[in-house]
Amino acid sequence: MIVIAFVAVTTVLVYLNRARIVNDILALYVEPYEVSVQSIHLYPIGEVRIEELSLSPKGHEGESPTLAVPEIHLSYDFQTLRQDGLLESVSLKRPTLVLDETTLEALAAASEQGTTTSR
């Protein structure tokens, strides 16, 4: 009974903190950038909707983000995702990409340190 209660509490805490958890995980993969996600919707099963994704070079968070996507919609078949790591579809609604001096400097600094923006 204690194990079931522990799993239930853990599940609720993860669900309530899902945007912060995703922000932290994404930050590990895009090292020279600050990553922000406003909300993540995991229902219905087989679909994920991410709202207000933005990437900004670290230290320049007040400026326009390098990448801003108001909404991302992912669909998946659980078996295919688990076995092959493949999604059925990815839809980016109204993405904005800005390549300015700040962005290029952040990429150059990451390159000089021997880091990459994707792993």
Disulfide bonds with the S-S distance in Angstrom:
none
